[in-house]
């Protein structure tokens, strides 16, 4: 069964979501991940990340999708593994056991940057920018139009 995402605002909506999943045929037991919405990444951060991914992908001559998988795996996953719940999920998926190319592809199916707080995404952006600069990839810095 496909993955589903819901925005829960209270006990009643949580119960409705669980009931709906069971009625749709979701087999028990099933895994449910919960993330706080507080301090979510900003639109400016998200826009800047995607711009940088496109710029780096063009420089590296790979697809933006491949570069995004690389960024999520090499920068995002280590940041999120500080959270015990995410770390448990990561270990259960055994992504670390995959060969590099397959692990990059697997990142298409794992929410990483979309679950990050502004602080976490800032940490990712800083590390990614550092690596790009070290490898001679110049990234744009103008985010004034993204606010």
Secondary structure, 3 states (H helix, E strand, C coil): CCCCCCCCCCHHHHHHHHHHHHHCCCCCCCCCCCCCCCCECCHHHHHHHHHHHHHHHHHHCCCHHHHHHHHHHHHHHHHHCCCHHHHHHHHHHCHHHCCHHHHHHHHHHCCCHHHCEHHHHHHHHHHHHHHHHHCCCCCCCCCHHHC
